[in-house]
Amino acid sequence: MTQRGRLYGCPVEFALDALGGKWKTVIIARIKQGPLRYSELRRLIPSLSDKMLTQRLADLVEIGFVVLKTSPDGKARYVLTGRGHDLAGALQALYDWGSVHGRAEGVRFRTDIDAAA
C-alpha cells in the first residue's frame, strides 16, 4: 500500500502501487457495476480465494476506494467511494482494451460464457 510522503517516479507508478496487483482492480471493476455483498463477489470471482478476497476488500476499504454499507434490508454491501468512482473510467478503458486485444489473440472471457448461458 502507498505511504504518505513517499517519492514516486511518476503518477502511473503511484496509481499502480495504490491498486497493488490484479485482484483489487478486478474487485473494483465488479463493484463499479453496483453495490455487492461478499457472497456475490465470491460468486463473480470464483478463482479468488476467500482469504484473498477478504484481504483485498480490507485493503480497498483502508485506502478509501470501497466502503461497506448496510442497506435498509439489513444486508451489508460493498460500494465504491468517490475515490473509487474516480477509477471507474480508467478501469473501463482497461476493460475495453483487454476485450478488443484479447479477442484478437483468441482469448476467452468468463463474461462470454455467462452471457451464453
Residue, then its C-alpha position, 0 to 999 in steps of 0.5 A: m500500500t502507498q505511504r504518505g510522503r513517499l517519492y514516486g517516479c511518476p503518477v502511473e507508478f503511484a496509481l499502480d502501487a495504490l491498486g497493488g496487483k490484479w485482484k483489487t482492480v478486478i474487485i473494483a471493476r465488479i463493484k463499479q457495476g453496483p453495490l455487492r455483498y461478499s457472497e456475490l463477489r465470491r460468486l463473480i470471482p470464483s478463482l479468488s480465494d476467500k482469504m484473498l478476497t477478504q484481504r483485498l476488500a480490507d485493503l480497498v476499504e483502508i485506502g478509501f476506494v470501497v466502503l461497506k454499507t448496510s442497506p435498509d434490508g439489513k444486508a451489508r454491501y460493498v460500494l465504491t467511494g468517490r475515490g473509487h468512482d474516480l477509477a471507474g473510467a480508467l478501469q473501463a478503458l482497461y476493460d475495453w482494451g483487454s476485450v478488443h486485444g484479447r479477442a484478437e489473440g483468441v482469448r476467452f472471457r468468463t463474461d462470454i460464457d455467462a452471457a451464453a448461458 
